[in-house]
């Protein structure tokens, strides 16, 4: 009997109640993740990346009515049917989460050591003395100098990059099976971003963790991930091995995102091609492909019928246009 995959998400739909009706944060999202694998999730703001991730740990905006359907199984246990008490035991212990903004994720009135020690006291059988020693080891592991002294410092005494390292230390403090990095390097300068990405890669190897890397930056995906899934308006529109998707995008939205990435070559200037329009807020599902209003290749069928996303192929995309048509169009646009 084979052991279950680390994470299996099937038909995840998350809706938020608003005065205008239910807003779809995600719509029929399915994917899986194996032990030790890194999955990238990329797309514009509002595409459903963070909603997918926060649904796994049961965290939603306060004072918001949420309707969630589908399943999200961590080693066979459905996270979506767990009680709040059961989810508290999973958060931190089995799923670590690195948030985008350490200033809001860390309590400014508590020392860095307090954050780390209390987390380990809740989720492990360590006593306070052992937890403090482990906290100093974690700060040293993520590259914070004078780790023993740093335990008694407050978050506002650290730079942005150091605070982000504290969040990483906090997320891995209980050796979780899955680490979710939600736009964890967006606000950092390129040098610090590179250091944090290298740190996350090395920690996943050393601790045998799987990771979900949420970002809008294909450069981050290329540097850290094994597979990538592209999301648009709450749906997955393309997924596959990173090298395949980057070299041969199969969906016009993926190709559009790649054309937005700046390339710097000596004595040659590349024109950036912005995607026209903006991503929709999905109040109620509409017929056809949601990207059709912004797609330069869309035809009548795209507006009438929802293109399927194969569950079997390693690299698949939800588009009625053939890969050859998209490749020819992309080549023409790139040559401009």
N, C-alpha and C positions, 0 to 999 in steps of 0.2 A: 504494500500500500504506500503510495507516494505521499509525502507531506504537502500540505497546501502551500500555495505561494504566500509570500509575506503579506501582500495586499491585493485584494481583488474588488474593484469597484464596478458595479453593474447598474446601468440605467439610473444613475443618480440625477435627480431633479430637485432643485431647491428654489422655492418661490417665497418672495417677501410681500406681505400685504401692505398696500399703499392706498391712498385715497382714490387713485386712478385705476385700481385693480391689482391683481397679482403680477409682480415683476419677476421674471425668470432670471435667477442668478446663474443657474446651470440647467441644461435641458437634455436629459437622456445621455449622460456622460458615462462611458465605460472604459476602464483601462486596468492593467495589472502591473505589479512590481515584484521582482524577485529579490531574495536576500542579496545584499551587497551591490545591487544595481543602482545606477543614478538615472533618474528620469527628469528631463527638462520639460517645463510647461511654459509656453511663450504666447504672447498676444498683446494687443493694446489694452489700456485701462478699460475695465468694464467687460472684459471678455469672459470672465468667470473663473480666472485662475485662482485667486485667493478664496473665493467662495467655495470652490472645490476642496481646497486644503483645510479651511476652517471647519467645514462640515465634518471632516474626519475626527476632529477633536471636540466637536459640539460647541464651538464658540461662534456666536453671531452677534451683530450689533445689538446693544441694549435697547429695551422697549420696542423691539421689533417682533412681529408675529411671523413665524417661519413655518412653511410646510415642506417637509422633506420626504421624498419617496425613493425607492430603489434600495440598494444594499452597499455596504462598504466593509468588507471582511478583512480583519487583521488576523492572519493565521487561523482562519475559519470562524472567528468570532465577529459578529456583526456590530460594528461601532454605532450604527444608526439606531439600534434597538437597546443600547445600554442605558442604564439609569445614570443620573448625574454623578452618583457616588462611584459607579463603576468607571465612568469616564475620567474622573479625577485620578483614579489609580493608574489609568493608561497614560494620561498626560504627564510628560516628564520621565516616567519610568520606561515606557515602551515607545512613545512618540515624542521626540524633542522638536521644538519649534523656534526658529530664529526669525524674529520679526524685523520689519524694515527700519523702524525708528527706535533706537535704543533709549532715547530720552523719554518716550512714553511707555516703553516696555519695562523699564527699570524704575523702581520707586526711589525718588530722590532723597527721601528721608531715611533710607536704610543703607547700610554699608554694603559694599560688594560681597564681603564675606557673609553677611547675613542672608543675602539672596541665595548664595550657593549652599550654605550650611543647612538652612531650613528646608530647601528642596530635597537634600539628601536624607535629612531626618524623617521626612514624610514618606519617601519612596524606598528607603533601604533600612537595614537593621543596624546601621552605624550609630555609635554614640557621638556626642557633640565633639569630643576631642578628635576622634578619627575623622569625622566629617570636615573639621577645620583643616586637618592635615591634607585631606584629599582635595579640599578647595584650593589650597596653595599649589598643589601639584597640577590642578587643572589650569590655573592662571599661568603657570610656567609652561604648560603644554601649548596654550594658545598664544604664547609669545609676549606675555606681559612681564616686564622687568620688575625685580624686587617683589616677587609674588607674595611673600609673607607679609610685607608691609602694605601691599595693595589691598589686602583683605579688609583693612580698617579704613580704607578710603571710600568716599561717596562718589556716585556716578558722575556728578558735575565736576569732579576733580580730574576726570579723564578726558582725553580728546575723543572725537567721534569714532575714529578707528579703534581706539582702545575700548570704548564702550561696546562696539560691535563684537570685539573679541570676548568681552565679558558675557554677552548674550550667547555666543557660541559655547563658551565654557558652561554656562547654565544649561543649555540645551543638551549637552552631552554628559552632564554630571552623573547621571544614573545609567550610562551606557545603553541608550535606547536602541531599538532595532531599526527605527526609521527616523531620519532627520529631515524636517521640512524647512527649507530656507526660502522665505517669502520676500523677494526683492531685497535680500540681505545686504547687497552692496550698492544699491542704487544711489544713495546720497554720499558715497565716498569718492575721493579723488582717485584717478586711475592707478596710482602707485599703491595706495592702501587697498583698493578693490582687488588688484592682482594678488596682494598678500593674503587677503581673506579667502579668495577663491582657492589659492594654493593650500591654505590651511584646511579648508573644508575637504578638498580632495585627499589630503594626507590623512586626516582624521577618519574618513570613511574607510580608507585602506587599513589603518591601524586597528580600528575598532570593529571592522566588518559590518558597518552600517549601510543600509540603503538610504538613498536621499532623493527627495523631490526638490528640484531647483526651479523656483518660480521667478520669471523675469520677463522683461520686454526686449532684452538684448540678446541677439543671436551670437554675439561674441562670447558672452558668458556661457551660453549653451555649448558652443564649440569647445570651450576650455574645460568643461566639467562633466558633461553628460554622455551616457551611452546611447540613450534613445530620447526622442523629443516628440511632444504632441503640441500641435498648434490649435489654439482655441479662438473662436470668434462668436460673439453674441451668445455665449453660454454653451456652444457646441464644439466638439472636436472636429476640425475640418481636415486635418492631416496628421499622420504619425508615422514614425519609422526610425531606423538607425540614424544618428546625427549626420554621419558622413553622407548617407544617401539623400537625406532631405536637403542638406545644404548644397549638394552638387546637382540634384535633380528634383527641385520642388515640383509637386504635382498639383497644387492648388493655387489659383491666382492670388489669393490672400497671402500665402507663404511667400510666393515670388515677389509680391509687393513689399512685404516686410524686409526681404533681403535686399531689394533695390534701394531701400531707405538707409541701409548701413553704409556709412562713408568709407571710401577706399582711398588710400593715399599712396600714390605712385609717383616717382620722380619724373618731373617734366610732363605730367599728364593729369588732366583734371577730369573728374567724373561728375556728371550731372546727377543729382538726386531726383528721384521721381516719386513725389508724394502720392499716397492713395487718396483719390478724391472722396469728399464727403466725410462722414464720421460713423462710428459704430452705433447701432441702434440700441435703445432701451426696449427690451422685449416685454411688452405688457400682455400680449396674447400671441401665441404662435401663429405665424403667417405661412401661407403656402409657398413652396419653392425654397430656393437657396437664400439664406439671410444675407449673403454677401452680394447677391445679384444687383442691388441698387448702386453699388460702388464698383462693380466689375466691368471692365472694358471688353470682356469676352462674352458677357451674358446675352442669352437669346430668350425667346418666349418660353422654352422648356424650363430654363433656369428659374423663371418667375412662377411656373406652375407646379413643378414637382421637386420634392426634396431629394437631392442626390444621396445615395447610400454610402456609408463608410464600412468597408469590408472588415469583418472580424478576424479573418484568417490570414491575410497577407501581411508580411513583415513591414512593408512600406505601402501605405494606402492613403487615399485622399477622397473627400466627398465632393466630386465635381463631375459634371456631365461632359466637360471638354476633355479631349485626350491629352496625354502627356506630350505628344508631338506638337499639337496645336499650341499648348502653353509654352513649350520650349522655343518654338518659332517666334511667338509673340515677345517672349522675354528677351530673346536675342536682338530683335529689332529695337526694343526699348533701350536696351543697354548700349546699343551702338549709337544712339542719338547723342 
